[in-house]
Amino acid sequence: MINRTRSLEINATPEALWDILGRYMHIDEFAPFVKSVDALTDGEDGVGSIRRNNFENGTTMVEEVIEWQPHRSLRVKGSEFGSLPFREVIATVSLSPLGKSRSNAVWSLDFRVKYGPFGWLLGQLVMKRSMGTFLDANLKGLADKARANQTATA
């Protein structure tokens, strides 16, 4: 598996960030590359919740929650990659407090690319970099959404 991890210190508590992340079916409210989400399960969000992310570039990916620790972390497993070159994807978002009103958010992506040795090379030389950009954008979007939520409640 190829790993890409990014982190960002955000001016919000883990609870405030979880208020955003915990709305699992609404990642499109802060993740800039996600155009829309299709909820594939009903009921309360948590382990077993499944969504389809529809990306701005026309591709899709299904994600299922495999770990759910409110205010701390969530882990999802990707599937149904369509035209995306993935064979396997696991994403983890972890939150930890940094004082009274700051948090460290860490978004990690472990992925395996299709196409054997060529796919591994593609993953190392091209996709690892683009996945870093993707994760940075998600973290920035999370921070921006937290800031907007704080402004709306102030």
C-alpha positions as CSV (number, residue, x, y, z in Angstrom):
1,M,0.0,0.0,0.0
2,I,1.1,3.5,-0.7
3,N,0.5,6.0,2.1
4,R,-0.1,9.7,1.9
5,T,-0.7,11.7,5.2
6,R,-1.4,15.3,5.7
7,S,-2.1,17.3,8.9
8,L,-3.4,20.8,9.7
9,E,-3.8,22.7,12.9
10,I,-7.3,24.1,13.0
11,N,-8.8,26.8,15.2
12,A,-11.7,24.6,16.4
13,T,-12.2,22.0,19.1
14,P,-12.3,18.3,18.1
15,E,-16.0,18.4,19.0
16,A,-16.6,21.3,16.5
17,L,-14.7,19.4,13.8
18,W,-16.7,16.3,14.5
19,D,-19.9,18.2,14.1
20,I,-18.8,18.5,10.5
21,L,-17.1,15.1,9.9
22,G,-19.9,13.3,11.8
23,R,-22.4,14.4,9.2
24,Y,-20.9,11.6,7.1
25,M,-23.3,11.9,4.2
26,H,-22.4,15.6,3.7
27,I,-18.7,15.5,2.9
28,D,-19.6,17.6,-0.2
29,E,-20.2,20.6,2.2
30,F,-16.5,21.0,2.8
31,A,-14.5,18.7,0.5
32,P,-13.9,20.7,-2.7
33,F,-13.5,17.9,-5.1
34,V,-16.7,16.2,-4.1
35,K,-19.6,17.5,-6.1
36,S,-22.3,15.5,-4.4
37,V,-23.0,12.5,-2.3
38,D,-25.5,9.7,-2.6
39,A,-26.4,8.1,0.7
40,L,-26.5,4.3,0.2
41,T,-27.7,3.5,3.7
42,D,-30.4,4.9,6.0
43,G,-30.3,5.7,9.7
44,E,-27.7,7.1,12.0
45,D,-24.2,7.6,10.7
46,G,-21.6,5.3,12.1
47,V,-19.9,1.9,11.3
48,G,-21.6,0.4,8.3
49,S,-22.7,3.8,6.8
50,I,-22.1,3.8,3.0
51,R,-22.0,6.8,0.6
52,R,-21.1,7.3,-3.0
53,N,-18.9,10.4,-3.6
54,N,-19.5,12.0,-7.0
55,F,-16.4,14.0,-7.8
56,E,-16.1,17.2,-9.9
57,N,-14.2,15.3,-12.6
58,G,-17.1,12.9,-13.2
59,T,-15.6,9.9,-11.4
60,T,-17.2,8.2,-8.4
61,M,-16.2,6.1,-5.4
62,V,-18.2,4.3,-2.7
63,E,-17.0,4.6,0.9
64,E,-18.1,2.5,3.9
65,V,-17.3,3.5,7.5
66,I,-15.3,0.7,9.1
67,E,-14.3,2.6,12.3
68,W,-16.2,5.4,14.1
69,Q,-14.9,7.1,17.3
70,P,-16.9,10.3,17.9
71,H,-14.8,13.4,18.4
72,R,-11.6,11.3,17.7
73,S,-11.5,9.5,14.3
74,L,-13.2,7.7,11.5
75,R,-11.9,5.3,9.0
76,V,-13.5,4.4,5.6
77,K,-12.9,1.7,3.0
78,G,-13.3,2.6,-0.6
79,S,-14.9,0.4,-3.3
80,E,-16.6,0.6,-6.7
81,F,-13.9,2.9,-8.1
82,G,-15.3,3.1,-11.7
83,S,-12.7,4.7,-13.9
84,L,-10.4,5.6,-11.0
85,P,-7.2,3.5,-11.0
86,F,-7.5,2.2,-7.4
87,R,-7.6,-1.4,-6.4
88,E,-7.9,-0.6,-2.7
89,V,-8.3,2.6,-0.6
90,I,-8.5,3.1,3.2
91,A,-8.8,6.7,4.5
92,T,-8.5,7.8,8.1
93,V,-9.3,11.1,9.7
94,S,-8.0,11.7,13.3
95,L,-8.6,14.7,15.6
96,S,-6.6,15.6,18.6
97,P,-6.9,18.6,20.9
98,L,-4.3,21.3,21.1
99,G,-5.3,23.4,24.0
100,K,-8.8,24.9,24.6
101,S,-9.9,25.7,21.0
102,R,-7.4,24.2,18.6
103,S,-7.1,20.8,17.1
104,N,-4.7,18.8,15.0
105,A,-6.5,17.1,12.1
106,V,-4.7,14.3,10.3
107,W,-6.1,12.8,7.1
108,S,-4.3,9.7,5.9
109,L,-4.9,7.7,2.7
110,D,-3.5,4.2,2.1
111,F,-4.1,3.0,-1.5
112,R,-3.2,0.3,-3.9
113,V,-3.2,1.1,-7.6
114,K,-4.4,-1.3,-10.4
115,Y,-2.1,-2.4,-13.2
116,G,0.5,-4.4,-11.3
117,P,4.1,-3.0,-11.2
118,F,3.1,-0.2,-13.7
119,G,0.4,0.8,-11.3
120,W,2.8,0.8,-8.3
121,L,5.1,3.1,-10.3
122,L,2.2,5.3,-11.3
123,G,1.1,5.5,-7.7
124,Q,4.6,6.5,-6.5
125,L,5.4,9.0,-9.2
126,V,2.0,10.6,-10.0
127,M,-0.8,9.6,-7.7
128,K,1.0,10.0,-4.4
129,R,1.5,13.7,-5.2
130,S,-2.0,14.3,-6.4
131,M,-3.4,12.5,-3.3
132,G,-1.4,14.9,-1.2
133,T,-3.1,17.8,-3.0
134,F,-6.5,16.1,-2.5
135,L,-5.9,15.6,1.3
136,D,-4.6,19.2,1.7
137,A,-7.8,20.5,0.0
138,N,-10.0,18.4,2.3
139,L,-8.3,19.7,5.4
140,K,-8.5,23.3,4.2
141,G,-12.1,22.8,3.4
142,L,-12.7,21.3,6.9
143,A,-11.0,24.3,8.5
144,D,-13.0,26.8,6.4
145,K,-16.3,25.1,7.2
146,A,-15.4,25.1,11.0
147,R,-14.6,28.8,10.7
148,A,-17.9,29.5,8.9
149,N,-19.8,27.5,11.5
150,Q,-18.2,29.5,14.3
151,T,-19.0,32.8,12.6
152,A,-22.7,31.7,12.1
153,T,-23.1,30.8,15.8
154,A,-21.2,33.9,17.2
